[in-house]
Amino acid sequence: MKGFVTSFSDGKYWAETTDFSDERDYMHVVNFYPEVKYQEVDGFGGAITEASGYCYSNLTDSLKREFIESYYGKDGLMYNTGRFHINSCDFALGNYACADEEMWKNGEFSLERDEKYLIPVIKAATEKIKAESGNEITLLLSPWSPPAFMKTNGEMNHGGKLKEEYAHDWAKYIARFIKEYKNRGIHIALLSVQNEPEAVQTWDSCIYTGEEERDFVKNHLGPVLKEEGLTDTKILIWDHNKEVLYDRSKVVYDDAAASEFVYGTAFHWYTGDHFDSIRMVRETWPEKKLYFTEGCVEYSRFADSSDVGKAEMYAHDILGNLQAGTNGYFDWNLLLDAKGGPNHVGNFCAAPVMCNEDFTALEKKLSYYYIGHFSRYIKKGAVRVATTRYADEVETVGFINPDGSKVLVLLNRSDKDLKVSVREGSEFNTTTLKAHTIETLVW
């Protein structure tokens, strides 16, 4: 057994250790049961926003290579998935759409902004993943808002709804976008219906009730993707917070005609843990996928939290989501500037990798290393297995990788060191998990 430890107080980051004894300490046991299997993991990744692409475009060639290696290389996070936006989002340089009303009427469509900021990062990531593993990147596309002319409020910001008379056009617009990317050699594997459909934001946003989302999928988006030969792009619903994850899933999945078009449910973290909501969806609709698709440390809410606190927010949520039945993880922005942007409405936040003020250096935050305790060791196709723990202070999740290797992630967010005696059958490996430390065991 090998351990990989990140401990901020000790200056350790993925530091390898074999400091284990065979002591049988039943009072401090974490059990690992490889025969009790749950969901399969599809991968880990982050969001390639226009903000991230803008920062990337300002880097030197050597820093661009460092950035790509940091996320997709064997010495980095080994990401194999990515999320990006159709039209603008808050982490864009401003509002934009691929077509205004006149362009749409004339059959015109522009990917000028994508070509400048998004596609270079996507292609660099794709090439790196292909070179490292031979696999393709799994891309998730999410809309923040239809073009202004298709909406009830006549603008991309401040919520509003999709006009009913434009529902089919919006589905065709999305299909056109997917095809334009396909023409550029980029396959979009996943598509969420709408980013945060219950949030009226000062930035790009659009509101759907559960019934409106269901009917849009059933009557427009699903049929259009089928007609256009794009059924290899799978639809995800919700793409918002966990507290009503079950409720929104139920509205769609209880309608057989709508459910037939839907691959799974996507969710964010901004209203708290709600891990039981994930578990309810997993148990009720085991055939559907579950993806965490956004979470970040917002400066407006957590500006004063420590680096350790920010990193532990990430690890606690990833671990809890996986324990509850999640298939994949998409972090928010891959790269931001020194202010936590750019963001066209000042909604700044942290990212695992950030640039300095003049884009001459990259800084890996502690959250980067905490995410790596999952993404580096839990491989695509890994299956979660049962674990039990002797106390809530020891957070755990276990997996078996496709090559048969076993993985156990241990998180200690408490202020005290915790003894852990990992038991699999008659085998024991006992160690001490220091305060505010994360460790991944592999054997």
C-alpha positions in Angstrom: 0.0 0.0 0.0 1.1 3.5 -0.8 -0.2 6.8 0.5 -0.2 10.2 -1.1 -0.5 13.0 1.4 -1.3 16.7 1.1 -0.7 18.6 4.4 -0.5 22.4 4.1 1.1 22.8 7.6 3.9 20.3 6.6 4.3 21.7 3.1 3.4 18.3 1.6 1.6 18.0 -1.8 0.8 14.5 -3.1 3.8 13.4 -1.0 4.3 9.6 -1.2 4.4 7.6 2.0 4.6 4.0 3.1 4.3 4.8 6.8 1.9 2.0 7.7 1.8 -0.7 10.4 -0.2 -3.9 10.5 -1.7 -3.1 13.9 -5.2 -4.3 14.2 -7.0 -1.4 15.9 -10.7 -2.1 15.8 -11.5 1.1 17.6 -10.3 3.2 14.7 -11.3 1.0 11.7 -12.1 2.2 8.2 -13.5 -0.9 6.4 -13.1 -1.4 2.6 -15.5 -3.9 1.0 -14.5 -4.5 -2.7 -17.4 -6.9 -3.3 -20.1 -4.3 -2.6 -20.2 -2.2 -5.7 -22.0 1.0 -6.7 -21.8 3.6 -9.5 -19.1 3.9 -12.2 -17.0 7.1 -12.5 -16.8 8.7 -15.9 -14.1 11.3 -15.0 -13.0 14.7 -13.7 -12.6 18.1 -15.3 -13.2 21.8 -15.2 -14.8 24.6 -17.1 -13.2 26.2 -20.1 -14.9 29.6 -19.9 -14.1 32.7 -22.0 -12.5 34.1 -18.9 -10.2 31.1 -18.7 -9.5 31.3 -22.4 -8.7 35.0 -22.2 -6.2 34.4 -19.4 -4.7 31.5 -21.4 -4.3 33.7 -24.5 -2.2 36.2 -22.5 0.3 33.5 -21.4 3.6 32.8 -23.0 3.9 29.5 -25.0 5.9 27.9 -22.1 3.2 29.0 -19.5 0.5 27.7 -21.8 2.3 24.3 -21.9 2.6 24.4 -18.1 -1.1 25.2 -17.7 -2.1 22.3 -20.0 0.3 19.9 -18.2 -1.1 21.0 -14.8 -4.6 20.0 -15.7 -4.3 17.2 -18.2 -0.8 15.8 -17.9 0.4 12.7 -15.9 2.1 15.0 -13.5 -1.0 17.2 -13.1 -4.7 16.6 -12.3 -5.1 14.1 -15.2 -8.5 15.7 -16.1 -10.4 13.9 -18.9 -13.6 16.1 -19.1 -14.5 19.7 -19.6 -17.5 22.1 -19.5 -18.0 25.2 -21.6 -20.7 27.6 -22.6 -22.8 28.3 -25.7 -23.2 32.2 -26.0 -21.8 34.2 -23.1 -21.8 33.5 -19.3 -20.8 35.6 -16.4 -17.2 34.6 -16.8 -17.1 36.1 -20.3 -15.7 39.5 -21.3 -19.3 40.7 -22.0 -22.6 39.5 -23.4 -22.5 37.9 -26.8 -24.4 35.4 -28.9 -23.5 33.4 -32.0 -26.4 35.1 -33.9 -28.6 38.1 -33.4 -32.1 38.2 -34.9 -31.1 39.3 -38.4 -28.2 36.8 -38.6 -30.5 34.0 -37.5 -33.1 34.9 -40.1 -30.4 34.9 -42.8 -28.9 31.6 -41.7 -25.8 33.2 -40.4 -23.9 31.9 -37.4 -20.6 33.1 -35.9 -18.1 31.3 -33.6 -15.7 34.3 -33.6 -15.5 34.5 -29.8 -15.2 30.7 -29.5 -12.4 30.6 -32.1 -10.5 33.3 -30.2 -10.8 32.1 -26.6 -12.5 28.7 -26.1 -11.4 26.5 -29.0 -7.6 26.9 -28.5 -7.9 25.6 -25.0 -10.2 22.8 -25.9 -7.9 21.7 -28.7 -4.8 21.9 -26.5 -6.6 19.9 -23.8 -7.8 17.3 -26.3 -4.4 16.8 -27.8 -2.8 16.4 -24.3 -5.4 13.8 -23.2 -5.1 11.9 -26.4 -1.3 11.8 -26.0 -1.4 10.8 -22.4 -4.1 8.1 -22.5 -5.3 7.6 -26.0 -8.8 8.8 -24.9 -11.0 11.6 -26.1 -12.0 14.5 -23.9 -15.7 14.4 -22.7 -17.1 17.8 -23.3 -20.3 19.2 -21.6 -22.0 22.2 -23.2 -24.2 24.5 -21.1 -26.3 27.5 -22.2 -26.5 30.5 -19.8 -29.0 32.4 -22.0 -30.5 32.2 -25.5 -29.9 35.3 -27.7 -31.8 38.4 -26.4 -34.4 38.3 -29.2 -35.6 34.9 -28.2 -36.4 35.9 -24.6 -39.3 37.5 -22.9 -37.2 40.3 -21.3 -35.4 41.2 -24.5 -31.9 40.8 -22.9 -29.5 38.0 -22.0 -29.1 39.1 -18.3 -31.6 39.3 -15.4 -33.5 36.0 -16.0 -36.4 36.2 -18.4 -37.8 33.2 -20.2 -37.5 31.6 -23.6 -40.4 32.8 -25.7 -42.6 29.9 -26.6 -42.6 30.9 -30.3 -38.8 30.6 -30.3 -38.5 27.2 -28.5 -37.9 25.2 -31.7 -35.5 27.9 -33.0 -33.5 27.7 -29.8 -33.3 23.9 -30.1 -32.2 24.3 -33.7 -29.6 27.0 -32.6 -28.1 24.6 -30.1 -28.0 21.9 -32.8 -26.2 24.3 -35.2 -23.7 25.1 -32.5 -22.9 21.4 -31.9 -22.5 20.9 -35.7 -20.2 23.9 -36.0 -18.0 22.4 -33.4 -18.2 19.0 -35.0 -17.0 20.6 -38.3 -14.0 21.8 -36.3 -13.2 18.2 -35.1 -14.7 18.7 -31.6 -17.3 16.3 -30.3 -19.7 17.5 -27.7 -20.7 14.5 -25.6 -23.1 16.1 -23.1 -25.5 19.0 -23.1 -27.4 20.5 -20.2 -30.7 22.2 -21.0 -30.0 25.4 -19.0 -27.4 26.6 -16.5 -29.2 27.4 -13.2 -32.8 27.6 -14.5 -34.2 28.9 -11.2 -31.7 31.8 -10.7 -32.5 35.3 -11.9 -29.0 36.7 -12.1 -27.5 40.1 -13.0 -25.6 38.1 -15.6 -26.6 35.7 -18.4 -29.6 33.7 -17.2 -32.9 32.2 -18.3 -35.7 30.7 -16.1 -37.5 27.4 -16.6 -39.9 25.7 -14.3 -39.6 21.9 -14.1 -42.5 21.5 -16.4 -41.1 24.0 -18.9 -37.8 22.2 -18.9 -39.6 18.9 -19.4 -41.7 20.2 -22.3 -38.7 21.9 -24.0 -36.8 18.6 -23.9 -39.8 16.5 -25.0 -41.2 18.7 -27.7 -38.1 20.5 -29.1 -34.6 19.7 -27.9 -34.8 16.0 -27.9 -36.6 15.7 -31.3 -34.3 18.3 -32.9 -31.2 16.5 -31.9 -32.7 13.2 -33.2 -33.7 14.8 -36.5 -30.2 16.4 -36.9 -28.4 13.1 -36.3 -27.0 14.3 -33.0 -28.2 11.7 -30.6 -24.6 11.0 -29.5 -24.9 14.3 -27.6 -26.6 13.3 -24.4 -29.0 15.6 -22.6 -28.7 16.5 -18.9 -31.4 18.3 -16.9 -31.4 20.7 -14.0 -27.8 21.9 -13.8 -28.5 23.8 -10.6 -28.3 23.3 -6.8 -28.8 20.1 -4.9 -31.7 21.0 -2.5 -34.4 20.3 -5.1 -32.4 17.8 -7.2 -34.9 15.0 -6.6 -37.9 17.3 -7.2 -36.7 18.6 -10.5 -35.6 15.1 -11.6 -39.0 13.7 -10.8 -40.8 16.2 -13.0 -38.9 15.0 -16.0 -38.3 11.3 -15.3 -42.0 10.7 -14.4 -42.8 11.7 -18.0 -41.8 8.7 -20.1 -41.7 10.7 -23.4 -39.4 13.3 -21.9 -37.3 10.9 -19.9 -36.5 8.9 -23.0 -34.4 11.9 -24.2 -32.5 12.5 -20.9 -29.2 10.9 -20.0 -29.0 12.2 -16.5 -29.2 15.1 -14.0 -26.5 17.8 -13.4 -26.1 19.8 -10.2 -24.1 22.5 -8.3 -23.1 23.0 -4.7 -24.1 26.6 -3.8 -26.9 25.7 -1.3 -25.0 23.2 0.9 -24.3 19.5 1.1 -27.7 17.8 0.4 -25.8 14.6 -0.3 -29.0 12.7 0.4 -30.7 14.4 -2.5 -28.1 12.8 -4.8 -28.6 9.5 -3.1 -32.4 9.7 -3.6 -32.0 10.3 -7.3 -29.4 7.5 -7.7 -31.7 5.0 -5.9 -34.9 6.1 -7.7 -33.5 6.3 -11.2 -30.4 4.0 -11.2 -30.2 4.1 -15.0 -29.6 7.8 -15.1 -26.3 9.6 -14.8 -25.5 12.1 -12.1 -22.9 14.8 -12.7 -21.6 17.6 -10.5 -21.2 20.4 -13.0 -20.2 23.5 -11.0 -18.8 24.8 -7.7 -16.4 27.5 -6.8 -15.3 29.6 -3.8 -17.1 32.9 -4.4 -15.2 35.9 -3.1 -18.6 37.6 -2.3 -19.3 34.8 0.2 -15.9 33.3 1.3 -13.3 36.1 0.7 -12.0 35.6 4.2 -11.7 31.8 4.3 -8.2 30.3 4.5 -6.6 28.4 1.7 -7.1 25.3 3.8 -10.8 26.1 4.3 -11.3 26.6 0.6 -9.5 23.3 -0.3 -11.5 21.4 2.3 -14.7 22.8 0.9 -13.8 21.2 -2.4 -12.7 17.8 -0.9 -15.7 17.5 1.4 -18.1 18.1 -1.5 -16.4 15.9 -4.0 -16.2 13.1 -1.5 -19.8 13.4 -0.3 -21.1 13.6 -3.9 -19.2 10.5 -4.9 -20.4 8.6 -1.8 -23.9 9.5 -2.7 -23.7 8.2 -6.3 -22.2 10.8 -8.6 -20.7 9.6 -11.9 -18.5 12.6 -12.7 -17.1 16.0 -11.6 -16.8 19.3 -13.4 -15.1 22.1 -11.5 -15.8 25.7 -12.5 -13.1 28.0 -14.1 -9.8 26.3 -14.9 -7.9 29.6 -14.9 -8.6 33.1 -13.7 -6.6 36.4 -13.4 -5.3 37.9 -10.1 -8.7 39.4 -9.3 -10.7 36.2 -9.9 -12.0 37.2 -13.3 -12.4 38.6 -15.8 -16.2 38.7 -15.2 -18.5 41.1 -16.9 -20.6 41.8 -13.8 -17.8 41.7 -11.2 -18.8 38.2 -9.8 -15.2 37.3 -9.0 -14.2 33.9 -7.5 -11.2 31.7 -6.8 -9.9 29.0 -9.2 -7.5 26.1 -8.6 -4.9 27.8 -10.9 -4.6 31.6 -11.1 -2.4 34.1 -13.0 -0.5 36.9 -11.5 -1.3 40.5 -12.4 0.8 40.7 -15.6 0.2 37.0 -16.7 3.9 36.1 -16.2 3.3 33.3 -13.7 0.8 30.7 -12.6 -0.1 29.9 -9.0 -1.5 26.5 -8.0 -3.9 27.0 -5.0 -4.2 24.4 -2.3 -7.6 23.4 -3.8 -5.7 22.2 -6.9 -3.9 19.6 -4.8 -7.0 18.5 -2.9 -8.9 17.9 -6.2 -5.9 15.9 -7.3 -6.4 13.4 -4.5 -9.5 12.3 -6.5 -8.8 13.0 -10.1 -5.2 11.6 -10.2 -6.0 8.2 -8.6 -9.7 7.4 -9.4 -9.5 6.4 -13.1 -12.2 6.6 -15.8 -14.3 3.4 -15.4 -13.5 3.1 -11.7 -16.4 1.6 -9.6 -17.2 2.9 -6.1 -17.2 0.3 -3.4 -18.5 0.2 0.2 -16.6 1.7 3.0 -17.5 2.3 6.7 -15.8 4.6 9.2 -15.5 4.7 13.0 -16.3 8.5 13.3 -17.7 11.4 11.2 -14.4 13.2 11.5 -12.9 10.7 9.1 -14.5 11.2 5.7 -13.9 8.3 3.3 -14.7 7.1 -0.2 -13.4 4.0 -2.0 -13.0 2.7 -5.5 -11.7 -0.1 -7.7 -10.0 1.0 -10.9 -10.3 -0.9 -14.2 -6.8 -2.3 -13.7 -7.8 -3.8 -10.3 -6.0 -1.2 -8.2 -7.9 -0.1 -5.1 -8.2 3.5 -4.0 -9.3 5.0 -0.6 -9.5 8.7 -0.1 -9.3 9.9 3.6 -10.1 13.5 4.6 -9.6 15.0 8.1 -11.0 18.5 8.4 -10.7 18.5 12.2 -8.1 20.2 14.4 -6.8 16.9 15.8 -4.8 14.0 14.4 -6.8 10.8 13.8 -5.7 7.3 13.9 -7.0 5.2 10.9 -6.7 1.4 10.7 -7.8 0.4 7.1 -9.2 -3.1 7.0 -9.8 -5.2 3.9 -10.8 -8.7 5.0 -8.0 -9.9 7.4 -5.5 -7.3 6.2 -4.8 -4.1 8.2 -2.8 -1.0 7.4 -2.7 1.5 10.2 -1.6 5.1 10.0 -2.2 8.6 11.5 -4.1 11.1 9.5 -2.9 14.5 10.7 -5.2 17.4 11.3 -6.4 19.2 8.2 -4.9 16.6 5.9 -6.1 14.6 2.9 -4.6 11.3 1.9 -5.2 8.9 -0.9 -4.2 5.3 -0.4 -3.6 3.0 -3.4 -2.9 -0.7 -3.4 
